[in-house]
Amino acid sequence: MGVNLSPIIPRKKVTLKYLKGKYIVFDALNIIYQFLALIRLPNGEPLKDRKGHITSHLVGILNRYTRLMSEYEIRPIFVFDGPPHPLKKKEIEKRKALREKAYQEWREALYKGDIEKAFSKAVMALRIEDYMIKDTRKLLLYMGIPIVDAINDAEAQAAYMVLNRDAWTVGTMDYDTLLYGASRMTRYITITGFEWLPSKGIARKLFPEIIQLKNVLSYLEITRRQLIDIAIIVGTDYNEGIKGIGPKKALKLIKRYGSLEKLPKHIYVKVPENYDEIRRIFLYPRINKCYSIKFTKPDRDKLLRFLVDERDFSRKRVNNILERLEKINLAFIQKDIRRYLI
């Protein structure tokens, strides 16, 4: 879910052509959730194979990332979450409860024949099962796309990879990546250029947005540590925010008083007692430094076996995808990756 900093963050809108040739690291679960929300039947049901396995995310990844690679020479890298930090468990339980509530409301809407409401509630009832993560890893492996495993938070790992110049930007919707120190993040890297808003029942036009940490800090006239303090006031995955204080008010408070410790007493008492521990999670996250980034040629036989024989994809469709993959110039694999990061 991440922290809500959108109202105070400056960004630059670009086209996909601007990202041509860039190495971009993605939070795998973030992407899976996106496609589970986007690719559904009119009643809100996700796509499934004959055995009931959900395949919406596989369809989305195949279509979007083969086109990004073939049409824009974008090189995607996927990072998978490790076990969650203990402080994140409360947020996970909260999300689980909200999903269960939405699931029940979805079933009720279907029973009443309210298809529009059913679709909206189905999107909110998203649940990722272990087999879906395994299927995603298998698909990416067979497509020849690199996979990196995070120790805890994938956003933290992705931020490190950008700082380490192993990727040009983090492709994400979550501002957490700025808190973790990513020098650059990019939102809305899509082909269709639309985002579904379930609460409003509408779709809106999107363009990629590039956000640079140094520009954010300069524009707001704060430090990264102060940005983290603002996030703690608003609420992060590790703590609930202070009721009634949004990003703009939190910014004013931190600019005026400097830090959480110096806030007026009536506000300070509402700050979580473990705020310094939360700060340290963002400032000094646990990182997997023993990773490798290697693109390989797609494995035609394994892709066909997995998608056609195991997940009931159309053979013709998979062959079309394979043709697209095989046309991608993989000569860059032999070259120095850092030449493509500038």
PAFIGU-98755 format. One line per field, with one value per residue (C-alpha): x, y, z; residue in one letter; residue number from 1. Coordinates in Angstrom, 2 decimals. Example, Ala and Ser with C-alpha at 12.3 -4.5 7.8 and 13.67 -1.06 7.14 Angstrom:
BEGIN
x: c(12.30, 13.67)
y: c(-4.50, -1.06)
z: c(7.80, 7.14)
dolo: c(a, s)
palo: c(1, 2)
//
This chain:
BEGIN
x: c(0.00, 2.78, 2.65, 0.43, 2.77, 1.24, -0.01, 3.49, 5.62, 6.76, 6.91, 7.72, 5.36, 7.03, 6.20, 7.31, 9.81, 11.67, 12.32, 13.75, 16.66, 16.36, 16.85, 13.85, 13.37, 9.81, 8.24, 6.80, 3.87, 2.94, 2.71, 0.73, -1.81, -2.11, -3.04, -5.39, -7.24, -7.16, -7.80, -11.20, -14.48, -17.51, -18.68, -15.29, -13.98, -10.30, -9.29, -8.77, -7.71, -9.87, -8.56, -9.38, -5.89, -5.97, -4.12, -4.94, -1.46, 0.24, -1.75, -0.82, 2.88, 3.13, 1.46, 2.90, 6.52, 7.07, 5.81, 7.92, 10.95, 10.28, 8.81, 10.73, 13.82, 13.00, 14.82, 12.61, 14.01, 11.63, 12.19, 10.21, 9.48, 11.13, 9.45, 7.82, 9.46, 7.74, 6.41, 4.56, 2.46, -0.21, -0.68, -0.84, -3.59, -5.48, -5.33, -6.46, -9.52, -10.41, -10.07, -12.32, -14.96, -14.76, -15.02, -18.27, -19.64, -18.68, -20.63, -23.64, -23.52, -23.38, -26.35, -28.33, -27.27, -25.41, -22.58, -21.03, -20.72, -19.55, -16.68, -15.61, -15.69, -13.89, -10.98, -10.78, -10.91, -7.60, -5.72, -2.38, -1.92, 1.47, 0.95, 0.41, 3.83, 5.39, 3.66, 4.97, 8.53, 8.29, 6.93, 9.65, 12.35, 11.11, 10.82, 14.49, 13.77, 15.99, 14.59, 16.04, 14.94, 14.73, 15.51, 12.37, 10.74, 11.07, 10.88, 13.98, 15.86, 14.79, 15.89, 19.33, 19.66, 19.05, 21.51, 24.00, 23.48, 22.17, 18.93, 17.97, 14.73, 12.26, 8.97, 6.45, 3.35, 4.61, 6.52, 8.19, 10.97, 11.93, 12.03, 14.39, 16.65, 15.98, 17.41, 14.66, 11.24, 8.77, 5.02, 2.52, 4.74, 1.91, 1.07, -2.65, -2.12, -5.23, -5.80, -9.00, -10.33, -12.62, -13.98, -15.22, -15.96, -14.01, -10.71, -8.34, -5.64, -2.09, 1.38, 4.66, 5.78, 9.42, 10.20, 13.78, 14.60, 17.03, 14.34, 11.76, 14.04, 15.10, 11.52, 10.26, 13.44, 13.87, 16.22, 15.47, 15.32, 12.68, 10.75, 10.70, 9.40, 6.62, 5.74, 5.60, 3.16, 0.99, 1.27, 3.45, 3.31, 4.92, 2.64, -0.71, -0.68, -1.87, -5.57, -6.37, -2.86, -2.23, 0.94, 0.66, 0.12, 2.85, 5.25, 4.48, 5.04, 8.40, 9.62, 8.68, 9.94, 12.63, 11.91, 9.46, 11.27, 10.70, 6.99, 4.62, 3.73, 0.05, 1.19, 4.31, 2.28, 0.43, 3.62, 4.31, 6.72, 8.91, 9.28, 13.08, 12.95, 10.70, 13.13, 15.97, 14.01, 13.91, 17.41, 19.19, 17.05, 18.28, 19.50, 20.45, 23.74, 24.46, 22.26, 22.95, 21.17, 21.28, 18.87, 18.62, 16.90, 13.30, 12.80, 10.22, 9.54, 9.09, 6.89, 4.62, 4.45, 3.69, 1.24, -0.52, -0.44, -0.62, -2.52, -4.73, -3.42, -4.08, -1.12, -1.51, -1.40, 1.71, 3.44, 2.71, 4.24, 7.27, 7.77, 7.76, 10.26, 12.57, 12.76, 14.14, 17.80, 19.60, 23.06, 23.07, 23.47, 27.11, 27.74, 28.45, 25.06, 26.22, 26.44, 22.64, 21.97, 22.97)
y: c(0.00, 2.43, 5.94, 8.69, 11.54, 12.31, 15.86, 17.15, 15.27, 17.07, 14.87, 15.07, 13.55, 11.79, 9.28, 5.67, 6.70, 8.63, 5.32, 3.60, 1.34, 1.82, -0.90, -0.67, -2.65, -3.57, -4.78, -8.12, -8.23, -4.67, -5.75, -8.88, -6.81, -4.37, -7.09, -8.86, -5.55, -4.75, -8.07, -9.37, -10.58, -8.21, -9.73, -9.10, -12.66, -12.94, -15.07, -18.74, -21.99, -25.10, -26.17, -22.82, -21.36, -17.57, -16.42, -12.67, -11.69, -14.04, -12.54, -9.03, -9.71, -11.48, -8.67, -5.60, -6.62, -8.30, -5.09, -2.86, -4.95, -5.22, -1.78, 0.39, -1.74, -1.45, -4.06, -5.11, -6.65, -8.10, -8.09, -10.36, -9.59, -11.61, -12.28, -9.06, -7.03, -7.78, -4.21, -4.76, -7.64, -5.34, -3.64, -7.03, -8.18, -4.94, -5.42, -9.02, -7.94, -5.33, -7.93, -10.37, -7.66, -6.74, -10.43, -10.82, -7.61, -8.88, -12.10, -10.17, -7.84, -10.81, -12.40, -9.17, -8.82, -5.55, -6.22, -2.75, -2.97, -6.58, -5.58, -2.77, -5.01, -7.84, -5.52, -4.57, -8.23, -9.10, -11.99, -13.34, -17.06, -18.78, -20.60, -17.25, -16.05, -19.35, -19.09, -15.54, -16.56, -19.48, -17.25, -14.62, -17.31, -18.86, -15.39, -14.74, -11.82, -11.47, -12.13, -10.77, -11.84, -9.19, -9.92, -8.06, -5.28, -5.42, -1.60, -1.34, -3.81, -2.00, 1.35, -0.10, -1.46, 2.00, 3.54, 0.84, 1.75, -1.69, -0.08, 3.39, 3.70, 1.85, 1.23, 1.59, 3.38, 3.49, 6.47, 4.17, 3.74, 7.42, 6.85, 3.95, 6.32, 5.51, 8.35, 7.94, 6.30, 6.11, 5.66, 4.46, 2.40, 0.89, 0.16, 0.97, 4.19, 3.86, 3.27, 1.80, 3.64, 1.12, 3.60, 5.89, 3.20, 5.02, 4.81, 7.73, 8.46, 7.99, 9.05, 7.85, 10.13, 10.43, 11.49, 12.26, 12.25, 15.18, 17.28, 16.33, 17.31, 20.54, 21.51, 20.80, 22.24, 19.25, 16.30, 12.65, 12.06, 14.79, 13.19, 9.99, 11.93, 13.36, 9.83, 8.60, 11.40, 10.54, 6.77, 4.04, 0.27, 0.18, 2.58, 4.31, 8.01, 10.81, 11.32, 14.61, 15.29, 14.78, 15.24, 19.02, 19.69, 17.17, 19.00, 22.33, 20.83, 19.28, 22.39, 24.52, 22.26, 20.24, 16.70, 14.48, 15.04, 18.79, 18.72, 20.47, 18.16, 17.77, 16.38, 14.57, 12.38, 11.01, 9.99, 6.22, 5.46, 3.38, 6.14, 5.95, 2.23, 3.00, 5.70, 3.20, 0.70, 3.28, 4.69, 1.35, -1.42, -4.99, -5.52, -8.54, -7.52, -10.95, -10.76, -10.99, -9.45, -11.66, -11.64, -14.89, -16.08, -17.22, -20.96, -21.76, -25.35, -24.52, -21.50, -23.56, -26.41, -24.11, -21.71, -24.05, -27.44, -26.31, -22.99, -23.43, -20.50, -20.51, -22.04, -19.46, -16.64, -18.00, -18.49, -14.84, -13.81, -16.01, -14.39, -11.01, -12.20, -13.78, -10.57, -8.69, -7.87, -9.72, -8.57, -6.15, -9.14, -9.32, -5.64, -3.62, -2.95, 0.43, 1.85, 1.72, 3.42, 7.00)
z: c(0.00, 0.86, 2.27, 0.87, -0.10, -3.48, -2.69, -1.93, -4.47, -7.67, -10.74, -14.44, -17.01, -19.93, -22.67, -22.84, -25.52, -22.82, -21.05, -24.12, -23.32, -19.54, -16.96, -14.65, -11.45, -10.43, -7.19, -8.34, -5.88, -6.81, -10.45, -9.63, -7.69, -10.60, -13.07, -10.68, -10.43, -14.15, -15.88, -14.83, -16.22, -16.10, -12.79, -11.18, -11.47, -12.47, -15.44, -14.53, -16.13, -16.11, -12.71, -11.10, -11.07, -11.49, -14.61, -14.88, -13.69, -16.16, -19.05, -17.93, -17.50, -20.85, -22.75, -21.02, -20.55, -23.91, -25.53, -23.28, -24.18, -27.91, -28.68, -26.20, -25.43, -21.72, -19.62, -16.67, -13.49, -10.89, -7.13, -4.81, -1.16, 1.57, 4.95, 6.21, 8.95, 12.30, 12.46, 9.17, 10.46, 11.90, 8.53, 6.80, 9.17, 8.58, 4.81, 5.19, 7.17, 4.53, 1.76, 3.61, 4.05, 0.36, -0.60, 1.31, -0.23, -3.69, -3.18, -1.92, -4.92, -7.29, -5.56, -6.00, -9.62, -9.06, -11.53, -11.28, -7.50, -7.76, -10.05, -7.71, -4.61, -6.40, -7.16, -3.47, -2.42, -4.09, -2.54, -3.70, -3.14, -2.93, -6.24, -7.99, -6.84, -7.93, -11.32, -11.76, -10.94, -13.35, -16.13, -15.71, -15.61, -18.86, -20.46, -19.61, -17.24, -14.13, -10.64, -7.39, -3.90, -1.18, 2.45, 3.57, 1.54, -2.26, -2.41, -0.23, -2.43, -5.59, -4.15, -3.38, -6.92, -8.36, -5.92, -6.90, -10.59, -11.47, -12.67, -13.87, -11.91, -9.71, -11.50, -8.70, -7.44, -3.84, -2.46, 0.07, -2.44, -1.88, 1.86, 1.25, -0.69, -4.35, -6.42, -9.01, -9.27, -12.16, -11.88, -14.50, -16.78, -18.79, -22.41, -22.38, -20.42, -18.24, -14.53, -13.11, -10.04, -8.28, -5.74, -8.56, -11.13, -13.84, -15.72, -16.20, -18.77, -17.51, -18.53, -16.99, -14.13, -13.16, -9.62, -8.55, -4.85, -5.08, -6.81, -4.20, -1.30, -3.02, -3.88, -0.35, 1.25, 3.56, 4.06, 3.40, 7.17, 7.40, 4.52, 6.55, 9.56, 7.39, 6.28, 9.89, 10.75, 7.73, 8.27, 6.77, 6.44, 9.88, 11.75, 11.69, 10.98, 13.24, 12.60, 10.92, 9.63, 5.91, 3.84, 3.46, 7.17, 8.10, 5.76, 7.43, 10.88, 10.02, 8.20, 11.20, 14.00, 12.22, 13.45, 15.28, 18.59, 18.41, 17.61, 20.07, 22.95, 21.98, 18.61, 19.79, 22.18, 19.14, 17.37, 17.69, 20.53, 18.23, 15.62, 15.73, 14.92, 11.95, 10.82, 10.93, 8.81, 6.01, 6.57, 7.03, 5.48, 5.27, 1.72, -0.36, -1.95, -3.44, -6.52, -10.22, -13.20, -16.25, -19.17, -21.11, -24.25, -23.71, -23.26, -25.94, -24.84, -21.17, -21.89, -24.13, -21.64, -18.72, -20.37, -22.83, -21.12, -17.47, -17.58, -20.67, -22.72, -26.44, -28.28, -31.03, -28.50, -26.80, -30.15, -31.00, -27.66, -28.35, -31.74, -30.03, -27.41, -29.95, -31.96, -28.98, -29.43, -26.64, -27.70, -24.76, -22.44, -23.37, -22.74, -19.63, -18.02, -16.66, -20.18, -20.28, -16.96, -17.71)
dolo: c(m, g, v, n, l, s, p, i, i, p, r, k, k, v, t, l, k, y, l, k, g, k, y, i, v, f, d, a, l, n, i, i, y, q, f, l, a, l, i, r, l, p, n, g, e, p, l, k, d, r, k, g, h, i, t, s, h, l, v, g, i, l, n, r, y, t, r, l, m, s, e, y, e, i, r, p, i, f, v, f, d, g, p, p, h, p, l, k, k, k, e, i, e, k, r, k, a, l, r, e, k, a, y, q, e, w, r, e, a, l, y, k, g, d, i, e, k, a, f, s, k, a, v, m, a, l, r, i, e, d, y, m, i, k, d, t, r, k, l, l, l, y, m, g, i, p, i, v, d, a, i, n, d, a, e, a, q, a, a, y, m, v, l, n, r, d, a, w, t, v, g, t, m, d, y, d, t, l, l, y, g, a, s, r, m, t, r, y, i, t, i, t, g, f, e, w, l, p, s, k, g, i, a, r, k, l, f, p, e, i, i, q, l, k, n, v, l, s, y, l, e, i, t, r, r, q, l, i, d, i, a, i, i, v, g, t, d, y, n, e, g, i, k, g, i, g, p, k, k, a, l, k, l, i, k, r, y, g, s, l, e, k, l, p, k, h, i, y, v, k, v, p, e, n, y, d, e, i, r, r, i, f, l, y, p, r, i, n, k, c, y, s, i, k, f, t, k, p, d, r, d, k, l, l, r, f, l, v, d, e, r, d, f, s, r, k, r, v, n, n, i, l, e, r, l, e, k, i, n, l, a, f, i, q, k, d, i, r, r, y, l, i)
palo: c(1, 2, 3, 4, 5, 6, 7, 8, 9, 10, 11, 12, 13, 14, 15, 16, 17, 18, 19, 20, 21, 22, 23, 24, 25, 26, 27, 28, 29, 30, 31, 32, 33, 34, 35, 36, 37, 38, 39, 40, 41, 42, 43, 44, 45, 46, 47, 48, 49, 50, 51, 52, 53, 54, 55, 56, 57, 58, 59, 60, 61, 62, 63, 64, 65, 66, 67, 68, 69, 70, 71, 72, 73, 74, 75, 76, 77, 78, 79, 80, 81, 82, 83, 84, 85, 86, 87, 88, 89, 90, 91, 92, 93, 94, 95, 96, 97, 98, 99, 100, 101, 102, 103, 104, 105, 106, 107, 108, 109, 110, 111, 112, 113, 114, 115, 116, 117, 118, 119, 120, 121, 122, 123, 124, 125, 126, 127, 128, 129, 130, 131, 132, 133, 134, 135, 136, 137, 138, 139, 140, 141, 142, 143, 144, 145, 146, 147, 148, 149, 150, 151, 152, 153, 154, 155, 156, 157, 158, 159, 160, 161, 162, 163, 164, 165, 166, 167, 168, 169, 170, 171, 172, 173, 174, 175, 176, 177, 178, 179, 180, 181, 182, 183, 184, 185, 186, 187, 188, 189, 190, 191, 192, 193, 194, 195, 196, 197, 198, 199, 200, 201, 202, 203, 204, 205, 206, 207, 208, 209, 210, 211, 212, 213, 214, 215, 216, 217, 218, 219, 220, 221, 222, 223, 224, 225, 226, 227, 228, 229, 230, 231, 232, 233, 234, 235, 236, 237, 238, 239, 240, 241, 242, 243, 244, 245, 246, 247, 248, 249, 250, 251, 252, 253, 254, 255, 256, 257, 258, 259, 260, 261, 262, 263, 264, 265, 266, 267, 268, 269, 270, 271, 272, 273, 274, 275, 276, 277, 278, 279, 280, 281, 282, 283, 284, 285, 286, 287, 288, 289, 290, 291, 292, 293, 294, 295, 296, 297, 298, 299, 300, 301, 302, 303, 304, 305, 306, 307, 308, 309, 310, 311, 312, 313, 314, 315, 316, 317, 318, 319, 320, 321, 322, 323, 324, 325, 326, 327, 328, 329, 330, 331, 332, 333, 334, 335, 336, 337, 338, 339, 340, 341, 342)
//
